[in-house]
Amino acid sequence: MRRAVAIQHVPFEDLGTLELALQSTGYAIEFRQAGIDDLSSLDLRPPELLIVLGGPIGVYEQEAYPFLGDEIALLTRRLARGQTTLGICLGAQLIAAALGAEVMPGTAGKEIGWGALTGPPVANNPLAPLFEPGVEVLHWHGDTFALPQQATLLASTSRYAHQAFSFGEHALALQFHAEVRAAQLERWYIGHAAELSAAHVGIAGLRQQARRAGTLLERSAATLWRAWLRAVGAAVPESCAVHREVGGEALAGSVQAAS
């Protein structure tokens, strides 16, 4: 059985609808807690799929949260080897950093709430189910990132252009949350209470948005996850080729900066 490992930063930001898709596609799921569990074991026995989930900290806060450097180093090695990797929110920002791109506080303020994505003209965009009429995703971030070299931009919003990208056929980074289940978001409202208050975002409004958009997102996300998992399950990592394409010097520099 194929193995998927998810790195969590806070327990209530979980796999959501992705968990069922993983199970139905034949993955055994394991969790690691960032800052607590030793991530080096993921190099000794790399999982077929690594998922790095969200959290309320910034990639640039490595002095306060040294484990972020460990995650970047792990991701740098995985991406160079062509191993299948998915990042969501903070996880997407960590993938960007592992590919040498800058991650920084956004200049357009916090993007918190439900909203539609726009898709650039990319052939066979894996995020196509999220561009269907009426589909909205949950945005919950204040940081953004530069698009890594040789990455393909997959989605944007009017506030932040870089919302998702792919890297080769094996890596997908989503700044937004397509995985959420509306019924589970009360944990987010509690866990992120201080952030919501500071950003002057009303919880009642978020609940109303979730009731309106949650069901359609869950259906569209289920289609997205199944299609992407089938596609990457058929992909064969070519670590040498990927390393040449990325550029050995850039990746080596990222590992040194993160260690």
N, C-alpha and C positions, 0 to 999 in steps of 0.2 A: 504493500500500500504506500502511495506517495505521502510525504510528510510536509505539512505547512506549519511554520512557526510564526506566531504573531508577537511582536514586541509592543507592550502596552506602557504608556506613561501615566495614565490615570485609569482606574478600573472601569469607570462607567463609559469610557470611549472604547467600545468593543467592536467586534466584527459585524454586528448587526445582520443584515440580509446576506452578507458575504459568507457567514458561517454555514447557513443552509446550503448555499451553492457549493461550498467546499466539500461538505459531507456528501452531497448528491453526485459530485464529480469524482469521488473516491479518494479524498484526502483525509488523513488523520491530523487533527489539529492539536498543537501544543502552544502554550503561552510562556513568554518570558517577561519579567517585570524590569523595565529600565531602571538603572540605579541600584538594583538589588541583586538580580541574577547575573552570573558571569556569562557574558556573551561570547567569550572565546571558544566555548564548546561548539558554537555554530560554524566555526572554521574546521573543527576536527571531524564533525559529521554534518556537512551542510545539508539543510533541508531542500527539497525540490522547489519550495516556494517560501520566501521570506516576506512578511507583511509588517511594515512599520506604521503604527497607528498614531493618532493625534495626541496633543497635550498642550497645556497652557504656558509653555516656555519657548524661548527663542533659540535658534541654532547658534546665534552669536553669544549666548550666555554660558559658554563652556567653563569659564572660571568658577561660576556658581554651581554648575552642573557638569562635572568632568566626564560623566558617562556619555554625554553627547559626542565627545571626541571618539569614544570607543565605537559608537554607532556609525559615525562617519567613516572610520577606518574599516569597519566591517562591510559597509555598503560599497566602499571603494573597491575592496577586493572582490566582492560578489559581482559587481558590474563589469569589472575587468575580465572576469571568468565567463561572462555571459549567463549567469545564473538568474533564474526568474525572480523578480523583485517587484513589490507593490508598495507604494507609500501614499498615505492619506494625511492631509493637512501638515502637521509637523513632520510626518514621515516623508511627504513630498519635498518639503524644504530640505530635509536631511539628504535625500537623493540628489537634489540640486547641488548642495554643498559638496557631496562626494564626487560630483562630476566637475568640480572647480568653479561653479557659479556662485555669485554673491547672494546672500540672503540678508534681508534688511527690513526694518520697520517700514510699513507702507506709508506713503505720503498722502493717501486719500482717506485715511482713517480706518477704523474697524469696519469690516464687512461681516455683519452678523444678521442672519435672517434668511428667508427662502427667496430664491430668485432663479430665473432662467439663465442658461448658458448660451453663448453663441459659438458656432463652430467655424474655424477657418476652412478654406477649400482644400481639405486633405482627403485623398482617395482612401477608401476603406477605413475611415476613422472608427476606431473601436468604441468610441463614446457615442456613436450614432443613436442608440436608444434614448440617450438623455437629451437629444435635440428634438424629440417628437413634440408636437403641439401640446401645450399645457404642462409639460414636465418642468418642475423646479427642483433644485437641489438645496441642501442646507449649507450656507456659507457661515464660517465661524473662525475668522482669523484677523489679525492685525498686521502680520508680516507678509512679505512677498519675496520673490526671487527673480534674478535674471535668468533668461532661458539658457541652459547649458549648450555648449558647442555640440553640434551634430545631434541635438535633440529635436524632436518634431512637436511643434505647438499643436495642441488638440482642442483647447477650449479657452474662452475668454469671457469676461463680463465688462460692462461699461466702466466699472470702477478699477478693476485690475485685469490687465491684458493676459497675464500668465496664470492661467487657472489649471492647466493640465498639460503634460507632455509625455511622450514616449521616448525611449532610448533603445534603438535597435528593436528587436522583436521580443525582448525579454524583460523590459522594465517599463513600468507605468507609474506616473506620479500625478496625484489628484490633490489640488489645494483645497477643494470643497469636500463635503461629506455626501457621497451617494449611498453609503452603507446604512444610514440611520433608519430606525423604525420609530415612527411618531409616538407609539405607545410607550417607548422607553426613554423619552426625552426629559421626563421630570427629573431624572438623575442629573442631567446636564444643567437644568435650571438651578438645582441646588448646588452642584459642584462648582459651577461657574458664576455663582451669585455675585461675588465681588466684582468680577469683570463686567457683568451685565449692568450692575449699578454704576460703575465708573464710566461705562460707555453710554449710559442713559438709554438702555434698551429695555423696553417693557416686556415682562414675561407673559403677560396676558396676550399681547400681540403675537409673540412667538407661538404660543399655544394655538391661536386662531389660524396662523399660517400653516402650522403642522397639520391641523385637521383638514385644511383645504388641499394641501399638496402632498401629504404623506403617502396616501394609498397609491397614487399614480407613480410616485417615485419608487416605491417598493416594487411595483410590477416592472417598471423600466429597468431598475437596477438588477433585478433577478435575471433579465435577459442579457444585460451587459456582462454580469459576472460569469454566467454560463458560457457565453461566447468567448470571452477572453480566456477563461480557464481551459477551454478546449483548444484554443489557438496556442497558448504557451505550453500546454501539455504535449503538443506535437512538435514543438521547437526543440532542436538539439543544440546545447551550448557549444560555441566554438570560441573558447577562451583566447586562443592565440590571435584569431582574426579580430575579435572584439578589442583586444588590447592594442593591436596595431591601429585600428580605426580611432580609438579614443586618444591614443598618444601616450606612450609609456611615461614620458617626462611629466605630463600633467597629472596623471594618476599617482605617480610616485610622490609628487609634491603634496598632493592632498593627504596621503597617508602620513607624511612627516608632520604636516600641520596639525593633524588630528591626534597624533600620538604624544 
